[in-house]
Amino acid sequence: MKGCIKERSPGHWAIILDQRDPATGKRKRKWHSFTGTKRAAQLECARLINEMSEGAYVEPSKLTLAQFFDRWLKHIKPNVSPRTHERYEQIATKNIGPLLGAKLISKLQPIEISEAYGKALETGRRDGKGGLSPRTVHHMHRILFSALGQAERWKLIARNPAALLEKRDRPKIERKAVTTIDAATAATVLDAARARRLFIPLVLGALCGLRRGEIVALRWRAVDLENGQLAVVASTEQTDAGEIREKEAKSGKARTVALPMMAVEELRRWRVAQAEELLKLGIRADDSWHVFTLADGTQMQPRSLTHAMSDFLDQWGITLHGLRHSHASHMLAAKVHPKVVQERLGHSSIAVTMDIYSHLMPNMQGEAAAAVDSALRAAIKKPADDVG
């Protein structure tokens, strides 16, 4: 393996590598452009020769980032949900593409990525009315990091430039305060909804902490009224194109949720009412039916449920998802252990629960300090009593 450098213009060099094709034995030349001093060009030439000798050399890709995104999105499509793929495609093509899409992936630098994030925060909105939210730019980073990681594994680039950004250079998310209502207001909401079809979804959100997709996907076979519990085994998602599908529960794990007695009573009433309603349509209900349905027995779409809930809940300044947060806050106020809250809500770890709801537990530090103080005082007092 041989190599040399040739100056094209001041500070600009051609690195020429000589090798033989292992299949034909013919001589091949590879050319690389380099900008810098002669000494730096010589060192880069030596590095490339060493990589080629050790089999670690990566041929510089001529793909632009936009072209690579097309390839990567096709690759991941079978392995993610339609809604996830739709979201990845939107961010890759509409948010990242205009900023970095024309760049060759083999020449993309960390500083260019960092500058693109800054520009997105300032002027990234497609309607020209300001910048994108830190959360959206954070998603941009996650998608770019994942896509370029695949490019590195496919040997299209030598290293992932998005992975070289230091943590302080990545988009930071400022978590918004969680909007909740107290138990008394939750009771008022439920009373006001009792005669409405939305009553059961409200019960499942406010008393059980289920997510929107979990409420829509819940079937009677997953509800055990005798033992007062339900199993969350699926969630329904909806794409912008209107596609509806059921998938595994979030984080891929089913969970069991104990039902408050009020929820058991209301679900019993609703099951009878739903069966009578369907019987009038000539339908005999069984355990495969969804718990919450429209009057004709069909499943409600997730976004339709959100819109209907918003129209009803706006007067209390809360959303359906806000009722889930409220359920968590009611448990924490009752001193339920955060681990139990995590399991009930289906968070992937207790760290997620603590991160979301730590501001709802302002007295935990004080209570912990008081408990330690009490235990130490008791321990100090006991030897003194023994001596006496």
N, C-alpha and C positions, 0 to 999 in steps of 0.2 A: 504494500500500500504506500503510495507516494502522494505528495501534495506540494503545491507552491502557491505563491501569491503574486498578483500583478496589479499594479496601480493603474486605475482608470482615469482618475482625476484626483487633485489634492484631497486626501482624507477618505477617498473611496477606493475600495479594493475588490478584486475578484479573487476568490479562493478556488483553486482548481485542484480537484482530487482525481487521481488516476486509480482505477481498479479494473479487475477482470471479471467479466460475467461468468459465474460458476457453471452456467449451463453450456455456454458456447466457447468460453475461453477467450473471447474477444475483449479487447481493451475498451473501457468506457470512461468517459470523463463526466464529472459532476461539477457544476459551477455554483458558487454561493457568492452573494453580494455581502460586503461588510463595510461599515463606516467606522473610522477611528484611526488610531496611529498605526504605523507599520508594525511596531512591537505587538500591539493588541491583535492585529490581523494575523501575525505569525502564531501567536498563542491560540487563536481561534482555529487556525488551520491544524495545529497540533492536536487540539481537542477533538476536532472532527475525524482526523485520522485514527485517533485512539478509539473513538466510538465505533467506527467502521471495523476496526480490527477486532473489537470485542463483541460485535454483533448488536450493539446498542444504538446504532445510528438510525435516525428517523428521517425519511425522505420528506423535505418540506412540502406541505400540501398546498395546492393551488386553489383549494376551496375557499370561498368567502364564508363568513359566518352565516349569512342568509342561506347560502346553498347547503351548508352543513346542517342548519336547523331543519330544513326539509327532510334530510336523510335521518336525522336523529328522531324527529317527531314520528316518522314512519316506523322506526325501530321500537320505540317505546309504546306505540299504540296498543298492541296486544296485552301489555302488562300493566296498564292503568285503566281506571274507569273512564267512560266517555266524558264525564264532566271534568275530570282532572286533565285529560288530554286536551279538551277544549280550552281550559284555562291556560295550560302551558302554551298552546298554539297562539292564543291571543297575546300573551305577554311576550313571547319570542318574536312574533311577527310585527306586532303593533307598538310595543314599547322598546324592546331591545333593537329590533331591526333598523329603525330609522337612525339610531345613534351609532351602531357598530356593524350593521349588516354588510356593508361594503368592504370591511376589513378582511384580509386573508387570515385564516385562523392560525397559520404558522407564524405570522408576524404580530399577532395581537399581544399588546403589552399590558401589564398590570396598571400602569399609569393611565392608559387610554380607557380602561374599564372604570377606574376610579373617577376620572373626569366625566365619563358618560353618566355615572350615577349622580354626580353633582348637577349635571345639566338636567337630568330627569327630574330631580327635586325642585329645580328652579323653573323650568319651562317645558316639562315633559307631557303635559296634557295635550291630547290630540285636538281639542277644540281651541287651543291657543290661550286658554284662560288660567295660566299659571302652571305650577308644578304638580307632580304626582305625590301621593302620600308616602311617608317613609315605609309604611307596610307594603305598598305596591313595589317600591324600589327594592325592598328586602326580598320580595318574591322574585324580582328580576335577577338578583344575585344568586338565589338558590337555583333557579333554572339555568342560568349561565354556568354556574359551578358544576351542575350535574351534566349538562351537555358537553362541556369541554373536558370533563372527566372521562366521558365516553370516548371523545376524540383521542385522548391520551391512551386509553386502553386499546383503541383501534390502531395505534401507532401513526396517527395522522399528525400529531404534534408531539414534541419531546416532553412537554410539561404543561400542566394546566395553569394558565396565567391567572385565572380567577382564584385559585388556591393560594396564590402568592400575596394576595392582599392581606395586610394586617387587620386585626379585628377592628381597630379604630377607623380604618378606611372603608369599612363595610357599612351599609345603611343601618341605622339604628331605629328601632321601633319604640315609640313612646306609648305604653299601654294606656288606653282610655279607661277612665273610671267606669266601673260596672254600674249600670242603672238598675236599681232594685226597688221593690215596694215591701212594706212591712206586712206582717201576718194579718193585721186588721184590714189593710187595704186589699190584700189577696182574697180575704173572705168576702169583701164587698164586690170584688170583680166576679167571683164565682156565683154569688147570689144574683147579680145582674144578668149573668149569662145562663142561668138555670133553664130558662124556657127556650134557649137558642140551640141550634144544632152544634155550635162551637163549644158547648159545655164540656163534653168529654175530652176533646183536645186540651182544653184549659185545665181540667183535672189532671191529666197526664203530665202537663208541663209544670203546673204549680205545686202539685202534691208528690210527683214522682221524679221530676227533673229530666224528663225525656226531651231529646232534641226533635226538631221538626220532622226530619226524615225518619226518625224512629217511631214517632207517633203515626205517621202515614203508613208505615210498613207493618205496624203491629197487627198480628192476627190472633183470633180467639184461642187457637191451639197453644199459644205462648202465654196465656193468662190462666193462672190457677187460683180461682176465687176461694176454693175450699181452704187452701193453705195461705191465702193472702199474699201472693207474689206473682210477678210476671217476669218473663225472660226476654231480654232485648237481644235478638239474634240477627236482625237485619235493619237496613236503613234504605229509604227510597231517595234517589237523586234525580234531578231534572236538568238537562242541558239547555242552552240557549235555543237550540234547534227544536226543543220540545220533546226530546227523547226521555222516556221514563224507564227506570230500571231499579231493581232491588239489588243491593250488594250486602256484603258482610257488615256487621256493626262497626262503627269507627274504631280504629286501632286493631281491627281484625279479631276482637275478642267479644264473645257473648258475655252478658252479665245478668245477674238476677237482682231484681229490685223488689224489696218488701213493700207491700201496699198498706198505706194507712187505712184504718177501718172506714173512713169516709169514702175513700176511693173504691174500696170493695163494694160498699153499699151502692154507690152511684153506678159502677160498672154492672152490678147485678140488674139494676133497674133498666139500664140502657140495653143490655143483652135481650131482655124480654121485649122491650119496645122495638128494637131493631128487627127481631125475629117476626114480630107482628107486622111491621111495616113491609118487610120483604115478602111475607106470606100473601099480602094483598096483591103483590105483583106476580104471584104464582111461583115464588122462589122459596125453597126450603133451606134455611141457613144451616151451616155446619161449622166445625172448628176451623175450616180453611178460610173463612171470610175475614176480611179486615175488620178490626174493632171500630174504626171510624170510616164511614162511607157517606156518599151522597144519598139523597132520598131514593134514587133509582138503584142503589146498591153498588154503584161503581166507586172506584177508589178516587179520592180527591188528589189533585196534583199538588206537590209541595208548595209551589209558588202561589197557587190559588189559595192555599191555606194561609200563607203569610199575608196576602192582601186582605183576606176576610178578617184575619186577626187584627191587622193594623187598623182597619176601619172601626173595629169595636174597642180596641185597647188604647187608642190615641188619647181618649179623655183622661186616662190615668198616667199618661206619659211613659207607657211601658210597651214592650214588644213580647211576642211569644217566647223568643230566646231570653228576654229579660225575666220572664217568669221562672225559667230554669235557674238563672242566677239568683233570683229571689229565694227559690227553694234551698239553694246552697247556703245563702245568708241566714235563713231561718234555722237551719241545722247547726251552723257555727254559733249562732246566738244562744242556742240551747246547749252549747258545749259538747256537741257531737264531735268525736275525734276526726281530724282532717282525713285520716286514712279511710274511715267509713264514708266520708263525703266523696272522696276520690273514687271509691269502688261503686258508690251509688250513681254518680254522674258518668262513670265510664271514662275518666281521664286515663291517659297512658301511664302516668306515674303521679305520685303524691307531690312531686316537685311542680308539676303543672297546676295542681290544685292550689298549692301554697302561693305560686306566682300570681294566679288570678285573684285570689281572695285574701291575700295577706293583709290588705288594708281594712278588711272587715273584721280583723282580729286584733284590734289595738291593745286589748287588755292581756293578751297572752304572755307578753314579756313580763308585765307586772305580776301576773298570777304565778309565773314560773319563779320569779325572784322571791315572792312571798312564800312559796312552797319550799324552796331551798333554805330560806331563812328559818322557817318553822322547824324543818328537819334538823338543821344544825343546832338550833337552840335546845331542841329536845335531847339531842345527843350530848350536848355540853352539860345539860342539867342532870342527866342520868348518873354520870359518875359522881357528881356532887351529892346526889341523894344517897348513893351507895355508901359513900364515906360517912355520911351522917348516920 
